[in-house]
């Protein structure tokens, strides 16, 4: 007897952008009402801390000249 073909479960439909925008607006209002503050950050500046080490690699064992 042949095996039944497996079908992927259907994905839930994403909410409309207007619902998402409304949700963000409500969350922001609740945050401000609870005493939170919004901080303005300059364009191009990241607020995340870099956890990566230096990206430089050494290809030889020669000591650095001073």
mmCIF file of the N, C-alpha and C atoms, coordinates in Angstrom:
data_MODEL
# 
_entry.id   MODEL 
# 
loop_
_atom_site.group_PDB 
_atom_site.id 
_atom_site.type_symbol 
_atom_site.label_atom_id 
_atom_site.label_alt_id 
_atom_site.label_comp_id 
_atom_site.label_asym_id 
_atom_site.label_entity_id 
_atom_site.label_seq_id 
_atom_site.pdbx_PDB_ins_code 
_atom_site.Cartn_x 
_atom_site.Cartn_y 
_atom_site.Cartn_z 
_atom_site.occupancy 
_atom_site.B_iso_or_equiv 
_atom_site.pdbx_formal_charge 
_atom_site.auth_seq_id 
_atom_site.auth_comp_id 
_atom_site.auth_asym_id 
_atom_site.auth_atom_id 
_atom_site.pdbx_PDB_model_num 
ATOM 1   N N  . UNK A 1 1  ? 0.844  -1.180 0.000  1.00 0.00 ? 1  UNK A N  1 
ATOM 2   C CA . UNK A 1 1  ? 0.000  0.000  0.000  1.00 0.00 ? 1  UNK A CA 1 
ATOM 3   C C  . UNK A 1 1  ? 0.890  1.245  0.000  1.00 0.00 ? 1  UNK A C  1 
ATOM 4   N N  . UNK A 1 2  ? 0.605  2.219  -0.820 1.00 0.00 ? 2  UNK A N  1 
ATOM 5   C CA . UNK A 1 2  ? 1.418  3.437  -0.928 1.00 0.00 ? 2  UNK A CA 1 
ATOM 6   C C  . UNK A 1 2  ? 1.150  4.360  0.260  1.00 0.00 ? 2  UNK A C  1 
ATOM 7   N N  . UNK A 1 3  ? 2.209  5.033  0.690  1.00 0.00 ? 3  UNK A N  1 
ATOM 8   C CA . UNK A 1 3  ? 2.078  5.966  1.809  1.00 0.00 ? 3  UNK A CA 1 
ATOM 9   C C  . UNK A 1 3  ? 1.374  7.232  1.346  1.00 0.00 ? 3  UNK A C  1 
ATOM 10  N N  . UNK A 1 4  ? 0.599  7.812  2.235  1.00 0.00 ? 4  UNK A N  1 
ATOM 11  C CA . UNK A 1 4  ? -0.086 9.064  1.901  1.00 0.00 ? 4  UNK A CA 1 
ATOM 12  C C  . UNK A 1 4  ? 0.932  10.188 1.823  1.00 0.00 ? 4  UNK A C  1 
ATOM 13  N N  . UNK A 1 5  ? 0.790  11.084 0.859  1.00 0.00 ? 5  UNK A N  1 
ATOM 14  C CA . UNK A 1 5  ? 1.721  12.218 0.801  1.00 0.00 ? 5  UNK A CA 1 
ATOM 15  C C  . UNK A 1 5  ? 1.510  13.132 2.006  1.00 0.00 ? 5  UNK A C  1 
ATOM 16  N N  . UNK A 1 6  ? 2.626  13.591 2.561  1.00 0.00 ? 6  UNK A N  1 
ATOM 17  C CA . UNK A 1 6  ? 2.542  14.478 3.723  1.00 0.00 ? 6  UNK A CA 1 
ATOM 18  C C  . UNK A 1 6  ? 2.291  15.900 3.240  1.00 0.00 ? 6  UNK A C  1 
ATOM 19  N N  . UNK A 1 7  ? 1.431  16.593 3.939  1.00 0.00 ? 7  UNK A N  1 
ATOM 20  C CA . UNK A 1 7  ? 1.144  17.989 3.588  1.00 0.00 ? 7  UNK A CA 1 
ATOM 21  C C  . UNK A 1 7  ? 1.565  18.873 4.748  1.00 0.00 ? 7  UNK A C  1 
ATOM 22  N N  . UNK A 1 8  ? 2.077  20.018 4.416  1.00 0.00 ? 8  UNK A N  1 
ATOM 23  C CA . UNK A 1 8  ? 2.499  20.970 5.452  1.00 0.00 ? 8  UNK A CA 1 
ATOM 24  C C  . UNK A 1 8  ? 1.266  21.621 6.059  1.00 0.00 ? 8  UNK A C  1 
ATOM 25  N N  . UNK A 1 9  ? 1.346  21.892 7.338  1.00 0.00 ? 9  UNK A N  1 
ATOM 26  C CA . UNK A 1 9  ? 0.253  22.577 8.016  1.00 0.00 ? 9  UNK A CA 1 
ATOM 27  C C  . UNK A 1 9  ? 0.148  23.993 7.460  1.00 0.00 ? 9  UNK A C  1 
ATOM 28  N N  . UNK A 1 10 ? -1.062 24.457 7.277  1.00 0.00 ? 10 UNK A N  1 
ATOM 29  C CA . UNK A 1 10 ? -1.229 25.806 6.732  1.00 0.00 ? 10 UNK A CA 1 
ATOM 30  C C  . UNK A 1 10 ? -0.796 26.839 7.760  1.00 0.00 ? 10 UNK A C  1 
ATOM 31  N N  . UNK A 1 11 ? -0.157 27.886 7.264  1.00 0.00 ? 11 UNK A N  1 
ATOM 32  C CA . UNK A 1 11 ? 0.304  28.958 8.143  1.00 0.00 ? 11 UNK A CA 1 
ATOM 33  C C  . UNK A 1 11 ? -0.845 29.907 8.425  1.00 0.00 ? 11 UNK A C  1 
ATOM 34  N N  . UNK A 1 12 ? -0.838 30.476 9.629  1.00 0.00 ? 12 UNK A N  1 
ATOM 35  C CA . UNK A 1 12 ? -1.864 31.456 9.964  1.00 0.00 ? 12 UNK A CA 1 
ATOM 36  C C  . UNK A 1 12 ? -1.612 32.731 9.180  1.00 0.00 ? 12 UNK A C  1 
ATOM 37  N N  . UNK A 1 13 ? -2.680 33.366 8.775  1.00 0.00 ? 13 UNK A N  1 
ATOM 38  C CA . UNK A 1 13 ? -2.569 34.606 8.021  1.00 0.00 ? 13 UNK A CA 1 
ATOM 39  C C  . UNK A 1 13 ? -2.034 35.718 8.930  1.00 0.00 ? 13 UNK A C  1 
ATOM 40  N N  . UNK A 1 14 ? -1.062 36.471 8.431  1.00 0.00 ? 14 UNK A N  1 
ATOM 41  C CA . UNK A 1 14 ? -0.501 37.582 9.187  1.00 0.00 ? 14 UNK A CA 1 
ATOM 42  C C  . UNK A 1 14 ? -1.559 38.684 9.322  1.00 0.00 ? 14 UNK A C  1 
ATOM 43  N N  . UNK A 1 15 ? -1.568 39.381 10.463 1.00 0.00 ? 15 UNK A N  1 
ATOM 44  C CA . UNK A 1 15 ? -2.537 40.476 10.621 1.00 0.00 ? 15 UNK A CA 1 
ATOM 45  C C  . UNK A 1 15 ? -2.225 41.616 9.663  1.00 0.00 ? 15 UNK A C  1 
ATOM 46  N N  . UNK A 1 16 ? -3.245 42.377 9.333  1.00 0.00 ? 16 UNK A N  1 
ATOM 47  C CA . UNK A 1 16 ? -3.062 43.529 8.460  1.00 0.00 ? 16 UNK A CA 1 
ATOM 48  C C  . UNK A 1 16 ? -2.107 44.517 9.109  1.00 0.00 ? 16 UNK A C  1 
ATOM 49  N N  . UNK A 1 17 ? -1.453 45.320 8.277  1.00 0.00 ? 17 UNK A N  1 
ATOM 50  C CA . UNK A 1 17 ? -0.506 46.314 8.791  1.00 0.00 ? 17 UNK A CA 1 
ATOM 51  C C  . UNK A 1 17 ? -1.208 47.311 9.700  1.00 0.00 ? 17 UNK A C  1 
ATOM 52  N N  . UNK A 1 18 ? -2.460 47.624 9.425  1.00 0.00 ? 18 UNK A N  1 
ATOM 53  C CA . UNK A 1 18 ? -3.189 48.576 10.264 1.00 0.00 ? 18 UNK A CA 1 
ATOM 54  C C  . UNK A 1 18 ? -3.383 48.011 11.673 1.00 0.00 ? 18 UNK A C  1 
ATOM 55  N N  . UNK A 1 19 ? -3.622 46.700 11.787 1.00 0.00 ? 19 UNK A N  1 
ATOM 56  C CA . UNK A 1 19 ? -3.741 46.087 13.110 1.00 0.00 ? 19 UNK A CA 1 
ATOM 57  C C  . UNK A 1 19 ? -2.408 46.152 13.843 1.00 0.00 ? 19 UNK A C  1 
ATOM 58  N N  . UNK A 1 20 ? -1.346 45.911 13.125 1.00 0.00 ? 20 UNK A N  1 
ATOM 59  C CA . UNK A 1 20 ? -0.021 45.952 13.735 1.00 0.00 ? 20 UNK A CA 1 
ATOM 60  C C  . UNK A 1 20 ? 0.307  47.365 14.203 1.00 0.00 ? 20 UNK A C  1 
ATOM 61  N N  . UNK A 1 21 ? 0.034  48.357 13.365 1.00 0.00 ? 21 UNK A N  1 
ATOM 62  C CA . UNK A 1 21 ? 0.303  49.751 13.735 1.00 0.00 ? 21 UNK A CA 1 
ATOM 63  C C  . UNK A 1 21 ? -0.526 50.154 14.946 1.00 0.00 ? 21 UNK A C  1 
ATOM 64  N N  . UNK A 1 22 ? -1.769 49.740 14.976 1.00 0.00 ? 22 UNK A N  1 
ATOM 65  C CA . UNK A 1 22 ? -2.639 50.055 16.107 1.00 0.00 ? 22 UNK A CA 1 
ATOM 66  C C  . UNK A 1 22 ? -2.102 49.396 17.378 1.00 0.00 ? 22 UNK A C  1 
ATOM 67  N N  . UNK A 1 23 ? -1.641 48.175 17.271 1.00 0.00 ? 23 UNK A N  1 
ATOM 68  C CA . UNK A 1 23 ? -1.088 47.469 18.421 1.00 0.00 ? 23 UNK A CA 1 
ATOM 69  C C  . UNK A 1 23 ? 0.147  48.187 18.958 1.00 0.00 ? 23 UNK A C  1 
ATOM 70  N N  . UNK A 1 24 ? 1.025  48.624 18.059 1.00 0.00 ? 24 UNK A N  1 
ATOM 71  C CA . UNK A 1 24 ? 2.232  49.348 18.480 1.00 0.00 ? 24 UNK A CA 1 
ATOM 72  C C  . UNK A 1 24 ? 1.847  50.658 19.155 1.00 0.00 ? 24 UNK A C  1 
ATOM 73  N N  . UNK A 1 25 ? 0.859  51.336 18.603 1.00 0.00 ? 25 UNK A N  1 
ATOM 74  C CA . UNK A 1 25 ? 0.409  52.609 19.183 1.00 0.00 ? 25 UNK A CA 1 
ATOM 75  C C  . UNK A 1 25 ? -0.139 52.400 20.588 1.00 0.00 ? 25 UNK A C  1 
ATOM 76  N N  . UNK A 1 26 ? -0.918 51.326 20.777 1.00 0.00 ? 26 UNK A N  1 
ATOM 77  C CA . UNK A 1 26 ? -1.480 51.034 22.093 1.00 0.00 ? 26 UNK A CA 1 
ATOM 78  C C  . UNK A 1 26 ? -0.380 50.664 23.095 1.00 0.00 ? 26 UNK A C  1 
ATOM 79  N N  . UNK A 1 27 ? 0.594  49.873 22.654 1.00 0.00 ? 27 UNK A N  1 
ATOM 80  C CA . UNK A 1 27 ? 1.686  49.481 23.535 1.00 0.00 ? 27 UNK A CA 1 
ATOM 81  C C  . UNK A 1 27 ? 2.532  50.692 23.931 1.00 0.00 ? 27 UNK A C  1 
ATOM 82  N N  . UNK A 1 28 ? 2.752  51.594 22.987 1.00 0.00 ? 28 UNK A N  1 
ATOM 83  C CA . UNK A 1 28 ? 3.526  52.804 23.263 1.00 0.00 ? 28 UNK A CA 1 
ATOM 84  C C  . UNK A 1 28 ? 2.792  53.680 24.272 1.00 0.00 ? 28 UNK A C  1 
ATOM 85  N N  . UNK A 1 29 ? 1.496  53.836 24.094 1.00 0.00 ? 29 UNK A N  1 
ATOM 86  C CA . UNK A 1 29 ? 0.700  54.642 25.017 1.00 0.00 ? 29 UNK A CA 1 
ATOM 87  C C  . UNK A 1 29 ? 0.739  54.042 26.425 1.00 0.00 ? 29 UNK A C  1 
ATOM 88  N N  . UNK A 1 30 ? 0.636  52.720 26.523 1.00 0.00 ? 30 UNK A N  1 
ATOM 89  C CA . UNK A 1 30 ? 0.681  52.056 27.829 1.00 0.00 ? 30 UNK A CA 1 
ATOM 90  C C  . UNK A 1 30 ? 2.056  52.234 28.476 1.00 0.00 ? 30 UNK A C  1 
ATOM 91  N N  . UNK A 1 31 ? 3.110  52.169 27.675 1.00 0.00 ? 31 UNK A N  1 
ATOM 92  C CA . UNK A 1 31 ? 4.479  52.354 28.184 1.00 0.00 ? 31 UNK A CA 1 
ATOM 93  C C  . UNK A 1 31 ? 4.663  53.752 28.749 1.00 0.00 ? 31 UNK A C  1 
ATOM 94  N N  . UNK A 1 32 ? 4.194  54.761 28.019 1.00 0.00 ? 32 UNK A N  1 
ATOM 95  C CA . UNK A 1 32 ? 4.327  56.143 28.472 1.00 0.00 ? 32 UNK A CA 1 
ATOM 96  C C  . UNK A 1 32 ? 3.474  56.407 29.708 1.00 0.00 ? 32 UNK A C  1 
ATOM 97  N N  . UNK A 1 33 ? 2.275  55.818 29.746 1.00 0.00 ? 33 UNK A N  1 
ATOM 98  C CA . UNK A 1 33 ? 1.373  55.999 30.887 1.00 0.00 ? 33 UNK A CA 1 
ATOM 99  C C  . UNK A 1 33 ? 1.973  55.380 32.153 1.00 0.00 ? 33 UNK A C  1 
ATOM 100 N N  . UNK A 1 34 ? 2.758  54.303 31.978 1.00 0.00 ? 34 UNK A N  1 
ATOM 101 C CA . UNK A 1 34 ? 3.382  53.630 33.116 1.00 0.00 ? 34 UNK A CA 1 
ATOM 102 C C  . UNK A 1 34 ? 4.652  54.340 33.580 1.00 0.00 ? 34 UNK A C  1 
ATOM 103 N N  . UNK A 1 35 ? 4.963  55.482 32.966 1.00 0.00 ? 35 UNK A N  1 
ATOM 104 C CA . UNK A 1 35 ? 6.121  56.253 33.397 1.00 0.00 ? 35 UNK A CA 1 
ATOM 105 C C  . UNK A 1 35 ? 7.359  56.058 32.542 1.00 0.00 ? 35 UNK A C  1 
ATOM 106 N N  . UNK A 1 36 ? 7.237  55.320 31.459 1.00 0.00 ? 36 UNK A N  1 
ATOM 107 C CA . UNK A 1 36 ? 8.382  55.107 30.577 1.00 0.00 ? 36 UNK A CA 1 
ATOM 108 C C  . UNK A 1 36 ? 8.691  56.366 29.777 1.00 0.00 ? 36 UNK A C  1 
ATOM 109 N N  . UNK A 1 37 ? 9.900  56.432 29.257 1.00 0.00 ? 37 UNK A N  1 
ATOM 110 C CA . UNK A 1 37 ? 10.318 57.579 28.459 1.00 0.00 ? 37 UNK A CA 1 
ATOM 111 C C  . UNK A 1 37 ? 10.898 57.096 27.141 1.00 0.00 ? 37 UNK A C  1 
ATOM 112 N N  . UNK A 1 38 ? 10.659 57.853 26.098 1.00 0.00 ? 38 UNK A N  1 
ATOM 113 C CA . UNK A 1 38 ? 11.192 57.533 24.782 1.00 0.00 ? 38 UNK A CA 1 
ATOM 114 C C  . UNK A 1 38 ? 12.428 58.388 24.557 1.00 0.00 ? 38 UNK A C  1 
ATOM 115 N N  . UNK A 1 39 ? 13.513 57.731 24.192 1.00 0.00 ? 39 UNK A N  1 
ATOM 116 C CA . UNK A 1 39 ? 14.791 58.406 23.996 1.00 0.00 ? 39 UNK A CA 1 
ATOM 117 C C  . UNK A 1 39 ? 15.056 58.559 22.499 1.00 0.00 ? 39 UNK A C  1 
ATOM 118 N N  . UNK A 1 40 ? 15.352 59.788 22.058 1.00 0.00 ? 40 UNK A N  1 
ATOM 119 C CA . UNK A 1 40 ? 15.663 60.036 20.650 1.00 0.00 ? 40 UNK A CA 1 
ATOM 120 C C  . UNK A 1 40 ? 17.117 59.657 20.389 1.00 0.00 ? 40 UNK A C  1 
ATOM 121 N N  . UNK A 1 41 ? 17.351 58.862 19.359 1.00 0.00 ? 41 UNK A N  1 
ATOM 122 C CA . UNK A 1 41 ? 18.693 58.415 18.994 1.00 0.00 ? 41 UNK A CA 1 
ATOM 123 C C  . UNK A 1 41 ? 18.987 58.938 17.586 1.00 0.00 ? 41 UNK A C  1 
ATOM 124 N N  . UNK A 1 42 ? 20.219 59.395 17.380 1.00 0.00 ? 42 UNK A N  1 
ATOM 125 C CA . UNK A 1 42 ? 20.602 59.904 16.069 1.00 0.00 ? 42 UNK A CA 1 
ATOM 126 C C  . UNK A 1 42 ? 20.524 58.793 15.017 1.00 0.00 ? 42 UNK A C  1 
ATOM 127 N N  . UNK A 1 43 ? 20.231 59.179 13.802 1.00 0.00 ? 43 UNK A N  1 
ATOM 128 C CA . UNK A 1 43 ? 20.158 58.237 12.704 1.00 0.00 ? 43 UNK A CA 1 
ATOM 129 C C  . UNK A 1 43 ? 21.520 57.586 12.484 1.00 0.00 ? 43 UNK A C  1 
ATOM 130 N N  . UNK A 1 44 ? 21.531 56.270 12.293 1.00 0.00 ? 44 UNK A N  1 
ATOM 131 C CA . UNK A 1 44 ? 22.763 55.545 12.031 1.00 0.00 ? 44 UNK A CA 1 
ATOM 132 C C  . UNK A 1 44 ? 23.459 55.015 13.261 1.00 0.00 ? 44 UNK A C  1 
ATOM 133 N N  . UNK A 1 45 ? 22.951 55.333 14.457 1.00 0.00 ? 45 UNK A N  1 
ATOM 134 C CA . UNK A 1 45 ? 23.572 54.880 15.702 1.00 0.00 ? 45 UNK A CA 1 
ATOM 135 C C  . UNK A 1 45 ? 22.816 53.644 16.185 1.00 0.00 ? 45 UNK A C  1 
ATOM 136 N N  . UNK A 1 46 ? 23.557 52.626 16.592 1.00 0.00 ? 46 UNK A N  1 
ATOM 137 C CA . UNK A 1 46 ? 22.938 51.404 17.081 1.00 0.00 ? 46 UNK A CA 1 
ATOM 138 C C  . UNK A 1 46 ? 22.875 51.439 18.603 1.00 0.00 ? 46 UNK A C  1 
ATOM 139 N N  . UNK A 1 47 ? 21.778 51.002 19.151 1.00 0.00 ? 47 UNK A N  1 
ATOM 140 C CA . UNK A 1 47 ? 21.630 50.937 20.599 1.00 0.00 ? 47 UNK A CA 1 
ATOM 141 C C  . UNK A 1 47 ? 22.061 49.594 21.160 1.00 0.00 ? 47 UNK A C  1 
ATOM 142 N N  . UNK A 1 48 ? 22.424 48.653 20.287 1.00 0.00 ? 48 UNK A N  1 
ATOM 143 C CA . UNK A 1 48 ? 22.804 47.330 20.753 1.00 0.00 ? 48 UNK A CA 1 
ATOM 144 C C  . UNK A 1 48 ? 24.302 47.264 21.026 1.00 0.00 ? 48 UNK A C  1 
ATOM 145 N N  . UNK A 1 49 ? 24.650 46.558 22.087 1.00 0.00 ? 49 UNK A N  1 
ATOM 146 C CA . UNK A 1 49 ? 26.047 46.352 22.435 1.00 0.00 ? 49 UNK A CA 1 
ATOM 147 C C  . UNK A 1 49 ? 26.611 45.236 21.573 1.00 0.00 ? 49 UNK A C  1 
ATOM 148 N N  . UNK A 1 50 ? 27.806 45.412 21.067 1.00 0.00 ? 50 UNK A N  1 
ATOM 149 C CA . UNK A 1 50 ? 28.457 44.391 20.257 1.00 0.00 ? 50 UNK A CA 1 
ATOM 150 C C  . UNK A 1 50 ? 29.074 43.338 21.160 1.00 0.00 ? 50 UNK A C  1 
ATOM 151 N N  . UNK A 1 51 ? 28.704 42.097 20.963 1.00 0.00 ? 51 UNK A N  1 
ATOM 152 C CA . UNK A 1 51 ? 29.242 41.001 21.769 1.00 0.00 ? 51 UNK A CA 1 
ATOM 153 C C  . UNK A 1 51 ? 30.382 40.302 21.034 1.00 0.00 ? 51 UNK A C  1 
ATOM 154 N N  . UNK A 1 52 ? 30.632 40.660 19.783 1.00 0.00 ? 52 UNK A N  1 
ATOM 155 C CA . UNK A 1 52 ? 31.682 40.027 18.995 1.00 0.00 ? 52 UNK A CA 1 
ATOM 156 C C  . UNK A 1 52 ? 33.035 40.613 19.356 1.00 0.00 ? 52 UNK A C  1 
ATOM 157 N N  . UNK A 1 53 ? 34.041 39.788 19.263 1.00 0.00 ? 53 UNK A N  1 
ATOM 158 C CA . UNK A 1 53 ? 35.398 40.240 19.521 1.00 0.00 ? 53 UNK A CA 1 
ATOM 159 C C  . UNK A 1 53 ? 35.951 40.931 18.286 1.00 0.00 ? 53 UNK A C  1 
ATOM 160 N N  . UNK A 1 54 ? 37.231 41.267 18.310 1.00 0.00 ? 54 UNK A N  1 
ATOM 161 C CA . UNK A 1 54 ? 37.836 41.916 17.151 1.00 0.00 ? 54 UNK A CA 1 
ATOM 162 C C  . UNK A 1 54 ? 37.828 40.986 15.940 1.00 0.00 ? 54 UNK A C  1 
ATOM 163 N N  . UNK A 1 55 ? 37.713 41.558 14.760 1.00 0.00 ? 55 UNK A N  1 
ATOM 164 C CA . UNK A 1 55 ? 37.641 40.763 13.541 1.00 0.00 ? 55 UNK A CA 1 
ATOM 165 C C  . UNK A 1 55 ? 39.004 40.602 12.878 1.00 0.00 ? 55 UNK A C  1 
ATOM 166 N N  . UNK A 1 56 ? 40.062 41.100 13.513 1.00 0.00 ? 56 UNK A N  1 
ATOM 167 C CA . UNK A 1 56 ? 41.401 40.980 12.954 1.00 0.00 ? 56 UNK A CA 1 
ATOM 168 C C  . UNK A 1 56 ? 41.950 39.597 13.253 1.00 0.00 ? 56 UNK A C  1 
ATOM 169 N N  . UNK A 1 57 ? 42.635 39.030 12.286 1.00 0.00 ? 57 UNK A N  1 
ATOM 170 C CA . UNK A 1 57 ? 43.246 37.732 12.492 1.00 0.00 ? 57 UNK A CA 1 
ATOM 171 C C  . UNK A 1 57 ? 44.751 37.838 12.251 1.00 0.00 ? 57 UNK A C  1 
ATOM 172 N N  . UNK A 1 58 ? 45.508 36.949 12.873 1.00 0.00 ? 58 UNK A N  1 
ATOM 173 C CA . UNK A 1 58 ? 46.951 36.917 12.704 1.00 0.00 ? 58 UNK A CA 1 
ATOM 174 C C  . UNK A 1 58 ? 47.293 35.675 11.897 1.00 0.00 ? 58 UNK A C  1 
ATOM 175 N N  . UNK A 1 59 ? 48.030 35.860 10.800 1.00 0.00 ? 59 UNK A N  1 
ATOM 176 C CA . UNK A 1 59 ? 48.374 34.739 9.944  1.00 0.00 ? 59 UNK A CA 1 
ATOM 177 C C  . UNK A 1 59 ? 49.790 34.223 10.174 1.00 0.00 ? 59 UNK A C  1 
ATOM 178 N N  . UNK A 1 60 ? 50.567 34.887 10.996 1.00 0.00 ? 60 UNK A N  1 
ATOM 179 C CA . UNK A 1 60 ? 51.933 34.427 11.257 1.00 0.00 ? 60 UNK A CA 1 
ATOM 180 C C  . UNK A 1 60 ? 52.237 34.530 12.742 1.00 0.00 ? 60 UNK A C  1 
ATOM 181 N N  . UNK A 1 61 ? 53.346 33.927 13.134 1.00 0.00 ? 61 UNK A N  1 
ATOM 182 C CA . UNK A 1 61 ? 53.763 33.961 14.528 1.00 0.00 ? 61 UNK A CA 1 
ATOM 183 C C  . UNK A 1 61 ? 54.834 35.016 14.772 1.00 0.00 ? 61 UNK A C  1 
ATOM 184 N N  . UNK A 1 62 ? 55.072 35.870 13.803 1.00 0.00 ? 62 UNK A N  1 
ATOM 185 C CA . UNK A 1 62 ? 56.090 36.899 13.941 1.00 0.00 ? 62 UNK A CA 1 
ATOM 186 C C  . UNK A 1 62 ? 55.677 37.899 15.015 1.00 0.00 ? 62 UNK A C  1 
ATOM 187 N N  . UNK A 1 63 ? 56.610 38.277 15.895 1.00 0.00 ? 63 UNK A N  1 
ATOM 188 C CA . UNK A 1 63 ? 56.262 39.298 16.902 1.00 0.00 ? 63 UNK A CA 1 
ATOM 189 C C  . UNK A 1 63 ? 56.076 40.654 16.221 1.00 0.00 ? 63 UNK A C  1 
ATOM 190 N N  . UNK A 1 64 ? 55.206 41.453 16.781 1.00 0.00 ? 64 UNK A N  1 
ATOM 191 C CA . UNK A 1 64 ? 54.969 42.791 16.240 1.00 0.00 ? 64 UNK A CA 1 
ATOM 192 C C  . UNK A 1 64 ? 56.185 43.663 16.490 1.00 0.00 ? 64 UNK A C  1 
ATOM 193 N N  . UNK A 1 65 ? 56.581 44.426 15.485 1.00 0.00 ? 65 UNK A N  1 
ATOM 194 C CA . UNK A 1 65 ? 57.710 45.347 15.679 1.00 0.00 ? 65 UNK A CA 1 
ATOM 195 C C  . UNK A 1 65 ? 57.210 46.600 16.375 1.00 0.00 ? 65 UNK A C  1 
ATOM 196 N N  . UNK A 1 66 ? 58.046 47.152 17.264 1.00 0.00 ? 66 UNK A N  1 
ATOM 197 C CA . UNK A 1 66 ? 57.628 48.321 18.037 1.00 0.00 ? 66 UNK A CA 1 
ATOM 198 C C  . UNK A 1 66 ? 58.106 49.586 17.419 1.00 0.00 ? 66 UNK A C  1 
# 
